[in-house]
Amino acid sequence: MKDVREKISFNRGVPAAESLPGRKIGEVTKEVMGRYGHSLLQYGDSKGFSPLRERLADRYEDATSEGVLVGNGSLQILDMIANLVVDPGDNVLVESPSYDRALTIFNRVGAEVQGVELEKDGPNLEELEVLLETHRPKLLYTIPDFQNPTGVCATGKKREQVARLTAKHGTLVVEDSPYRKLRYRGGEKSTLRSFNPEGVVQMSSFSKLVGPGMRVGWVLGDPKIINDLAVYAEDTYITPSLLSQGVVNQLVEEGWLEKNIEELVRLYGPRLKATLESLDKYFPEADWVRAQGGFFVGLWLPDNTEVDRFYSRAEEENLVLASPAGFFPDRGGEGFVRLPFPALSPDRIEEGIKRLGKVWRSL
Ligand SMILES: Cc1ncc(COP(=O)(O)O)c(C=O)c1O
């Protein structure tokens, strides 16, 4: 029997270990080496492996392979965009809370980072409009599909409004959507990019669909910005990891990826359900996002909570939680907890949330 005091980690948003397709990658690597061996081992186009770029362009309306760059994971692509577009002192808008590593990137290039409150249906539009007018930001970074760290999925209406407002102010939008295909309930929403293809660059990644160690992410956008990124990429790493891209291309071509997405939905859907049901059952005092997909459920502790004590008591109960400060551009958000669920079985999720509720009631 499992020790009920076993450590339960709600720390990092990583795929389930059992979802990583080791054997399949081994087989496909052998196959693509036979097919493309020489070109995958040589320096190549800094925009990435062209069969994969063409395949990605085919999947999206308004995209041509000229407007696609495939790089070493989407985080590095974001780093390149930030370096290319943002000068020290420029204003950058992000959702508050937002993905902690993205905030680090914007801070590192010297941006003045401002947060737009993220509501349960997307960014607060009044606040966005005021900030666009008063701060004239260079860029808005948004994660409309099952946001990290909250799980919020922006409504179609808000996406359209965000695209309209940013277009009016000439602010570039970076739409980061690595969780878009991992929807367990409800129907897909339009991308922000579909409302303004010239003013939005859309990034995504195979990290959550195949495995993060592949380091394959992509960005779609206006060919002008993609060409600028390609020059930056060439000066940074010459060529991305073509072998990984060749393998991913094969997985997409033979239909394995689509089937794997269905399997991931079957694996993760019940884990999200366990998270939401356990919160209803064991922690009804808290307030959380009824996520419909992705990797995270964001939770706000009741207003009167002594947050430092909550976190130290949670540690004593063998719960590992990410520090919330990193998700907030203004370093606020002490009462926030991110619950990543994919790497935990439903019974571990239930036990973890039971402990969370118990910790809060013990204060
Ligand atoms: C919103 C978001 N963007 C980007 C990334 C990084 O993805 P990649 O592995 O493609 O660099 C993550 C990873 O957790 C993420 O949550």
The ligand as an SDF file (V2000), in Angstrom:
LIG
                    3D

 16 16  0  0  0  0  0  0  0  0999 V2000
    3.0310   28.8410  -21.7470 C   0  0  0  0  0  0  0  0  0  0  0  0
    4.2950   28.1090  -22.0440 C   0  0  0  0  0  0  0  0  0  0  0  0
    5.0680   28.5300  -23.0320 N   0  0  0  0  0  0  0  0  0  0  0  0
    6.2190   27.9140  -23.3290 C   0  0  0  0  0  0  0  0  0  0  0  0
    6.6410   26.8100  -22.6140 C   0  0  0  0  0  0  0  0  0  0  0  0
    7.9520   26.1810  -22.9780 C   0  0  0  0  0  0  0  0  0  0  0  0
    7.7780   25.2050  -23.9370 O   0  0  0  0  0  0  0  0  0  0  0  0
    8.9920   24.5470  -24.7190 P   0  0  0  0  0  0  0  0  0  0  0  0
    9.2880   23.2610  -24.0370 O   0  0  0  0  0  0  0  0  0  0  0  0
    8.4740   24.3720  -26.1120 O   0  0  0  0  0  0  0  0  0  0  0  0
   10.1590   25.4710  -24.6890 O   0  0  0  0  0  0  0  0  0  0  0  0
    5.8770   26.3400  -21.5550 C   0  0  0  0  0  0  0  0  0  0  0  0
    6.3330   25.1930  -20.7630 C   0  0  0  0  0  0  0  0  0  0  0  0
    5.8760   24.8740  -19.7030 O   0  0  0  0  0  0  0  0  0  0  0  0
    4.6630   27.0180  -21.2550 C   0  0  0  0  0  0  0  0  0  0  0  0
    3.8780   26.6270  -20.2470 O   0  0  0  0  0  0  0  0  0  0  0  0
  1  2  1  0
  2  3  1  0
  2 15  2  0
  3  4  2  0
  4  5  1  0
  5  6  1  0
  5 12  2  0
  6  7  1  0
  7  8  1  0
  8  9  2  0
  8 10  1  0
  8 11  1  0
 12 13  1  0
 12 15  1  0
 13 14  2  0
 15 16  1  0
M  END
$$$$
